[in-house]
Amino acid sequence: MANHTGSNATLHVYPGMGATAAMYDASAWQSLASASFHDWPEWRGEATLPDWAKRLIAEHNIAAGDIVCGSSLGGMIAAEIANQINVGGLVLLGSAQHPSEVNRLLSRIHPLIDLAPLAFVQMSAGKIPMELSTMFAQSDAAFIRAMCRAIFQWQGLQAQPRMLRIHGKKDRVIPPPDQVDAWLPCGHLVAMDEPEACSHAIVEFLTNKSHSTD
């Protein structure tokens, strides 16, 4: 496959909270040229999304002109990377460009994250979508607490990069925002549920073709 990101650009792809690069194991993802699928580095106490973005830029050698992409929390940190360096493009996969787009229930309960056991949040699975509680269950409790605080302290996307938003029509973690380029018939885990459609939209985006879908 041709290098769709440009002669020297890399497509850096980040998983959601509690996930790993294995969420991009589908052949449709692996066929993307010049793509690097990253796991989260071991948490070292980073308390803000800007802290994470600064560390990832350094450790993953993200350069100006590279494309950054992420699912859920990974997309928000990709957006913060775009705030810090002049990226060639930003791809949000079931993600948010501002904390106001995140599920309102999670927004209301996040101040309690330090006061109650993490099980309190996990027990809310009847109201918080199951895929979100599953991500919580698979992650380090201290990391989850820190990221719950960090998401709602984040100032959001301030830069204006060229951007592609891919979103599931049934997403309840980050309810469908007003402006989306590619709507897909799934929930929050759009990268796993619709890998072919996601990769196709990204290739079109990177080759400057129309990337909107009905």
Secondary structure, 3 states (H helix, E strand, C coil): CCCCCCCCCCEEEECCCCCCHHHHCCHHHHCCCCEEECCCCCCCCCCCHHHHHHHHHHHCCCCCCCEEEEECHHHHHHHHHHHHCCCCEEEEECCCCCHHHCCHHHHHHHHHHHCCCHHHHHHHHHCCCHHHHHHHHCCCHHHHHHHHHHHHHCCCCCCCCCEEEEEECCCCCCCCCCCCCEEECCCCCHHHHCHHHHHHHHHHHHCCCCCCEC
